[in-house]
Amino acid sequence: MSSWRTELNRCLIILGITGIFGLVIGELLLVWLFALAAFVVISLYQLRRLNFWLLDATADNKLEPPESFGLWGEIFDAIYRIQKQERKASQFLEQIIDKAQESSAALEMAFIMINKQGNLDWWNSAGEKLLGIKYPEDRNQSVTNLIRDPRFTEYFHSENYDKTLKLEAPGVSKKIIEYQIALFGEHERLMIVRDVTQLQRLENMRKDFVGNVSHELGTPITVFKGYLEAIIDNMEELDPKWEKPMLQMKQQAHRMENIVRDLLMLTALETKTLPKQQDEIEIAKLISEIESDTQQMFLDKSHVFTIDSDETVIITGKRSELYSAISNLVVNAAKYTPANGTIKLSAKRNEKFFDIAVEDNGIGIEAQHLPRLTERFYRVDVSRSSETGGTGLGLAIVKHILMRHDAELEISSEVGKGSAFVCKIPLTRITNKDLSNNPAISESMLEPNE
């Protein structure tokens, strides 16, 4: 502000001096005209110097600002200071980019930048090793042209990147790589690619090991349990002190048998795909059947069961698997709900899913346990397993069954108030029952109210 005032004062002084001179010679307007012309010429000259300086003062040619006076000198100095600040910021960013490139080059994972047109923009050295892309030949090439797998093309264009995609490496057999994509900026993408061949091999070995061990344990446990039952049937011939150990052995043998059964079921769920020929399941009837079976199992607890289900809904899937999943949830609710408690079963459609919910007013679960409930053998309380006879695999089975049906499990709970387990079935598996083929139902619906 002070520089403007100084410049304004200078102009007023010059205007005053030239005015006095013009009055003396009797040509006031002519003198002021010459003064204005001189001011314009000086300003144009300074603008020319500024223009040439800015054109010459590139990043590689750091020229000092031209010497000047007054307001123009301050303008030159201010621009020069801004240039220095920009150069410092540019150097700092270049150093960060260089460090990022150096560090990414040391990583085994590939980082690939894809622009909003879907073309390759930048990648680290691991990208060349895993995908075989070359710099600079493949720059600005479409990523779907370089990775020619229909599953990748569908994954890339779907923009649903919540899950990763595992495929064989392009041109390399028996090598499995995992793709993960994230959106950023103006619809640009960062794709992370890593080699998961060893992890996949270990996972397959784990599945084979669990399946084989579970299968091999089945026969000895059956023999062991059979002999125990025969001994218990003839307990009167043994010393009474052996009665309690024998009953405990039978109980644990039964528990081991259940664990083996559930492990075999988990292995089958992991290794076998859902059959193409699937069942049309009337969900209301299925829930009613599960409620009746569970109520018979826990007659001594006198639970109150309530059902709120859409009678017209049909779900496409494997009936035996969905029965197992929902039954697991209902049995769990009955186990951990005190006598005379309430268990509510509901099956309703919302905007995104068809929700099958199992709610109880039981003991509840602490919040820190909820994310891990579907892990195998995870226990909220170790003592619960001995009290309820559970295997610790029920919710893991539920999770895998729902995954096979493109569904997910949502869990909420509050200690002392109860829990809610919701199976979120995609609407693509939902249809409505044709009531026109059922005269009894259709007539009752069409009959007017008296």
C-alpha positions in Angstrom: 0.0 0.0 0.0 2.9 2.4 0.8 4.5 1.9 -2.6 1.2 2.8 -4.3 1.0 6.0 -2.2 4.5 6.9 -3.1 3.9 6.3 -6.8 0.7 8.4 -6.6 2.5 11.2 -4.8 5.2 11.1 -7.4 2.6 11.4 -10.2 0.9 14.3 -8.4 4.2 16.2 -8.0 5.1 15.7 -11.7 1.5 16.7 -12.6 1.9 19.9 -10.4 5.3 20.8 -11.8 4.2 20.3 -15.4 1.1 22.3 -14.7 3.0 25.2 -13.4 5.4 25.1 -16.4 2.4 24.9 -18.7 0.8 27.9 -17.1 4.0 29.9 -17.4 4.3 29.2 -21.1 0.6 29.4 -21.7 0.2 25.8 -23.0 -1.1 23.8 -20.1 -2.9 21.1 -22.1 0.0 20.6 -24.5 2.5 20.2 -21.6 0.2 17.7 -19.8 -0.2 15.8 -23.1 3.6 15.4 -23.4 3.8 14.4 -19.8 1.1 11.7 -20.3 2.9 10.5 -23.5 6.2 10.2 -21.5 4.5 8.2 -18.8 3.0 5.8 -21.3 6.3 5.4 -23.1 8.1 4.6 -19.8 5.4 2.2 -18.7 5.6 0.4 -22.1 9.3 0.2 -21.8 9.1 -1.4 -18.4 6.4 -3.8 -19.6 8.8 -4.8 -22.5 11.6 -5.4 -20.0 9.3 -7.5 -17.8 8.1 -9.5 -20.8 11.6 -10.3 -22.0 12.8 -11.2 -18.5 9.9 -13.6 -18.0 10.5 -15.3 -21.3 14.2 -15.7 -20.6 14.0 -16.6 -16.9 13.1 -20.3 -17.3 13.9 -23.0 -14.8 17.3 -23.6 -16.4 18.1 -19.9 -17.0 17.6 -18.2 -13.7 18.1 -14.5 -14.6 18.2 -11.8 -12.1 15.3 -9.2 -12.4 16.0 -6.0 -14.4 17.1 -3.0 -12.4 14.3 -0.4 -12.1 12.8 2.2 -9.7 9.6 2.9 -7.9 6.6 0.7 -8.3 8.1 -1.2 -11.3 11.2 -2.2 -9.2 9.0 -3.6 -6.5 7.0 -5.5 -9.1 10.2 -7.1 -10.5 11.4 -8.0 -7.0 8.1 -9.5 -6.0 7.9 -11.7 -9.2 11.5 -12.8 -8.6 10.7 -13.8 -5.0 7.6 -15.8 -6.2 9.8 -17.6 -8.8 12.3 -18.6 -6.1 9.6 -20.0 -3.9 8.1 -21.9 -6.9 11.5 -23.3 -7.7 12.0 -24.5 -4.1 8.6 -26.1 -4.1 9.3 -27.7 -7.4 12.6 -29.1 -6.2 10.9 -30.4 -3.1 8.2 -32.2 -5.1 10.8 -33.6 -7.5 12.8 -35.0 -4.5 9.6 -36.6 -3.1 8.7 -38.1 -6.5 12.3 -39.4 -6.9 12.2 -41.0 -3.4 8.7 -42.5 -4.2 10.0 -44.0 -7.4 13.1 -45.4 -5.8 11.2 -46.9 -2.9 8.5 -48.4 -5.2 11.2 -49.9 -7.4 12.4 -51.9 -4.3 9.0 -53.3 -3.7 7.9 -56.7 -5.0 4.3 -55.4 -5.6 3.6 -53.6 -8.8 2.1 -50.1 -8.6 0.5 -49.0 -11.9 -1.1 -45.6 -12.5 -4.0 -45.6 -15.0 -5.4 -42.4 -16.3 -9.1 -41.6 -16.7 -9.1 -42.9 -20.2 -8.0 -46.3 -18.9 -4.5 -46.1 -20.3 -1.2 -46.8 -18.6 0.4 -43.7 -17.2 3.2 -44.9 -14.9 4.4 -48.1 -13.2 7.3 -49.4 -11.2 9.8 -52.1 -12.1 7.7 -54.8 -10.5 5.0 -54.0 -13.1 7.3 -55.0 -15.8 8.2 -58.3 -14.1 4.7 -59.3 -13.2 2.8 -58.2 -16.2 5.5 -57.9 -18.9 4.7 -54.2 -19.7 7.6 -52.2 -21.2 8.5 -48.5 -20.9 8.1 -46.4 -22.9 6.5 -48.7 -25.6 3.4 -49.5 -23.5 2.8 -46.0 -22.1 -0.7 -44.7 -23.0 -1.8 -48.2 -24.1 -5.1 -49.4 -22.8 -4.7 -51.7 -19.8 -7.4 -54.1 -21.1 -5.4 -54.5 -24.3 -2.4 -55.6 -22.3 -4.3 -57.9 -19.9 -6.5 -59.8 -22.2 -8.6 -61.8 -19.8 -12.4 -61.3 -19.9 -12.6 -61.6 -16.1 -10.2 -58.7 -15.7 -12.0 -56.6 -18.3 -15.3 -57.1 -16.4 -13.6 -56.3 -13.1 -11.9 -53.2 -14.5 -15.1 -51.7 -16.0 -17.4 -52.7 -13.1 -15.7 -50.2 -10.8 -16.7 -52.4 -7.9 -13.3 -52.8 -6.3 -14.3 -53.9 -2.8 -12.8 -57.3 -3.5 -9.5 -58.4 -5.2 -9.3 -60.4 -8.4 -7.0 -63.5 -8.7 -5.9 -64.6 -12.2 -3.1 -66.5 -13.9 -0.3 -64.1 -14.9 -0.4 -63.1 -18.6 1.6 -65.6 -20.6 2.8 -67.5 -17.5 1.1 -70.7 -16.5 0.7 -71.8 -12.8 1.6 -68.3 -11.6 -1.3 -66.6 -9.8 -1.4 -62.8 -9.4 -3.8 -60.7 -7.5 -5.2 -57.4 -8.8 -6.6 -54.6 -6.5 -7.8 -51.3 -7.9 -8.5 -48.0 -6.1 -10.1 -44.9 -7.7 -8.6 -41.4 -7.0 -8.4 -37.9 -8.5 -10.5 -37.3 -11.6 -11.6 -40.9 -12.1 -8.0 -42.1 -12.3 -7.0 -45.5 -10.9 -4.1 -47.0 -8.9 -3.7 -50.7 -9.6 -1.7 -52.9 -7.2 -0.6 -56.2 -8.4 1.2 -58.9 -6.4 2.3 -62.5 -6.9 0.2 -64.8 -4.7 1.3 -68.1 -6.2 2.9 -69.2 -2.9 0.0 -68.1 -0.8 -2.5 -69.8 -3.1 -0.4 -73.0 -2.9 -0.3 -72.9 0.9 -4.0 -72.2 1.0 -4.7 -75.3 -1.2 -2.4 -77.3 1.0 -4.3 -76.2 4.1 -7.6 -77.2 2.5 -6.3 -80.6 1.4 -4.7 -81.2 4.8 -7.9 -80.3 6.7 -10.0 -82.3 4.3 -7.7 -85.4 4.5 -7.3 -85.3 8.3 -11.0 -84.8 8.8 -11.8 -87.7 6.5 -9.1 -90.0 8.2 -10.3 -89.1 11.7 -13.9 -90.1 10.9 -13.4 -93.9 11.0 -11.3 -94.1 14.3 -13.7 -91.7 16.1 -16.7 -93.9 15.0 -15.0 -97.0 16.3 -13.9 -95.4 19.5 -17.5 -94.0 20.1 -19.0 -97.5 19.3 -16.8 -99.3 21.9 -17.6 -96.6 24.4 -21.4 -97.0 23.9 -21.0 -100.8 24.2 -19.1 -100.3 27.5 -21.7 -97.8 28.8 -24.5 -100.2 28.0 -22.8 -102.8 30.2 -21.8 -100.4 32.9 -23.2 -102.6 35.7 -20.4 -105.1 35.1 -17.7 -102.4 35.8 -16.6 -100.7 39.0 -18.9 -97.6 39.6 -15.9 -95.3 39.7 -15.6 -95.7 35.9 -19.1 -94.4 35.2 -18.3 -90.7 35.2 -15.1 -91.0 33.1 -16.9 -93.2 30.5 -19.7 -90.7 30.2 -17.3 -87.8 29.8 -15.4 -89.8 27.1 -18.6 -90.4 25.3 -19.5 -86.7 25.4 -16.1 -85.7 24.1 -16.2 -88.4 21.4 -19.5 -87.0 20.3 -18.0 -83.5 20.2 -15.0 -84.7 18.2 -17.4 -86.3 15.8 -19.3 -83.0 15.4 -16.0 -81.1 14.8 -15.0 -83.6 12.1 -18.4 -83.3 10.5 -18.2 -79.5 10.4 -14.6 -79.5 9.1 -15.7 -81.9 6.3 -18.6 -79.6 5.5 -16.3 -76.5 5.4 -13.9 -78.3 3.1 -16.7 -79.2 0.8 -18.0 -75.6 0.8 -14.5 -74.3 0.0 -13.6 -76.8 -2.8 -16.9 -77.4 -4.5 -18.8 -74.8 -6.6 -22.5 -74.3 -6.2 -24.3 -76.6 -8.7 -25.8 -74.9 -11.8 -29.1 -76.7 -11.1 -30.4 -74.9 -7.9 -33.5 -75.1 -5.8 -36.5 -72.8 -5.7 -36.9 -72.3 -2.0 -40.0 -70.9 -0.4 -38.3 -69.0 2.4 -41.4 -68.8 4.7 -41.7 -72.6 4.7 -38.0 -73.0 5.3 -38.0 -70.6 8.3 -41.1 -72.3 9.7 -39.4 -75.7 9.5 -36.2 -74.4 11.2 -38.2 -72.8 13.9 -40.1 -76.0 14.6 -37.0 -78.1 14.7 -35.1 -75.7 17.0 -38.1 -75.4 19.3 -38.1 -79.2 19.7 -34.4 -79.2 20.5 -34.8 -76.6 23.3 -38.2 -77.6 24.8 -36.8 -77.2 28.3 -36.0 -73.5 27.8 -39.6 -72.6 26.8 -38.4 -69.9 24.3 -41.0 -67.7 22.6 -40.4 -67.8 18.8 -42.0 -65.2 16.5 -41.9 -65.3 12.7 -42.4 -62.4 10.3 -41.8 -63.6 6.8 -43.0 -62.7 3.3 -45.1 -65.7 2.1 -44.6 -65.0 -1.6 -40.8 -64.9 -1.7 -38.7 -67.6 -3.4 -34.9 -67.8 -3.1 -32.8 -69.5 -5.8 -30.0 -71.5 -4.1 -29.1 -74.8 -2.5 -31.8 -75.6 0.0 -29.7 -77.9 2.2 -27.0 -75.2 2.6 -29.4 -72.3 3.3 -31.2 -74.6 5.9 -27.8 -75.3 7.5 -26.9 -71.6 7.6 -30.1 -70.2 9.0 -30.5 -73.2 11.4 -27.0 -72.5 12.8 -28.0 -68.9 13.6 -31.3 -70.0 15.2 -29.7 -72.8 17.2 -27.0 -70.3 18.4 -29.7 -67.8 19.5 -31.5 -70.6 21.4 -28.3 -71.7 23.1 -27.3 -68.3 24.3 -30.7 -67.0 25.2 -31.9 -67.7 28.8 -35.1 -69.7 29.4 -38.4 -67.9 28.5 -36.4 -65.6 26.2 -37.7 -64.3 22.8 -36.2 -65.2 19.4 -37.5 -63.3 16.4 -37.2 -64.7 12.8 -37.9 -62.3 9.9 -37.5 -62.3 6.2 -38.1 -59.1 4.4 -37.1 -57.2 1.3 -35.4 -53.7 1.3 -34.0 -51.5 -1.4 -30.7 -53.4 -1.8 -31.1 -56.9 -0.2 -33.5 -59.5 1.0 -32.7 -59.7 4.7 -33.2 -62.9 6.7 -32.7 -61.9 10.4 -32.4 -63.9 13.6 -32.7 -61.6 16.7 -32.7 -62.6 20.3 -32.8 -61.0 23.8 -30.0 -63.2 25.1 -26.7 -62.4 26.8 -25.2 -60.5 23.9 -21.6 -60.2 22.7 -19.0 -57.5 23.4 -18.2 -55.2 20.5 -14.5 -56.2 20.2 -15.5 -59.8 19.4 -17.9 -59.1 16.5 -15.3 -58.8 13.7 -13.8 -62.2 14.5 -17.0 -64.3 15.1 -16.8 -66.0 11.7 -13.3 -67.2 12.2 -12.8 -70.9 12.7 -12.7 -72.0 16.3 -12.9 -68.4 17.6 -14.4 -68.3 21.0 -15.9 -65.3 22.8 -15.6 -67.3 26.0 -13.8 -70.6 26.1 -16.1 -71.9 28.8 -19.1 -71.6 26.4 -17.9 -74.5 24.3 -18.0 -77.0 27.1 -21.4 -75.7 28.3 -23.1 -75.7 24.9 -21.2 -78.4 23.1 -20.5 -76.2 20.1 -17.6 -76.8 17.7 -16.6 -73.2 17.0 -17.2 -73.7 13.3 -20.9 -72.8 13.0 -20.5 -69.1 12.0 -17.6 -70.0 9.7 -20.0 -72.4 7.9 -22.7 -69.7 7.7 -20.2 -67.2 6.2 -19.0 -69.7 3.5 -22.6 -70.7 2.6 -23.6 -67.1 2.2 -20.6 -66.3 0.1 -21.5 -69.2 -2.2 -24.9 -67.5 -2.6 -23.3 -64.0 -3.2 -24.6 -63.0 0.2 -23.0 -61.6 3.4 -23.6 -61.8 7.1 -24.1 -58.7 9.2 -23.8 -59.0 13.0 -24.8 -56.5 15.7 -25.0 -57.1 19.5 -25.2 -55.4 22.8 -24.2 -57.1 26.1 -27.2 -57.9 28.2 -29.7 -57.0 25.5 -29.2 -59.5 22.8 -27.8 -60.0 19.3 -29.0 -59.8 15.7 -27.6 -61.9 12.8 -28.8 -60.8 9.3 -28.2 -62.7 6.1 -28.2 -60.2 3.3 -29.3 -62.0 0.1 -28.9 -60.2 -3.2 -32.1 -59.3 -4.9 -30.9 -61.2 -8.1 -31.7 -64.4 -6.2 -35.2 -63.3 -5.2 -38.5 -64.0 -7.1 -42.1 -63.9 -6.1 -44.3 -67.0 -6.0 -47.0 -67.2 -8.7 -50.2 -67.2 -6.6 -52.4 -67.8 -9.7 -51.5 -71.6 -9.6 -52.8 -71.9 -6.0 -56.6 -71.5 -6.1 -57.0 -71.6 -2.4 -54.7 -68.7 -1.8 -55.8 -66.7 -4.9 -59.5 -67.0 -4.0 -58.9 -66.0 -0.4 -57.0 -62.9 -1.6 -59.7 -62.0 -4.1 -62.7 -62.6 -1.8 -64.2 -59.3 -0.6 -64.3 -58.5 3.1 -67.7 -58.8 4.7 
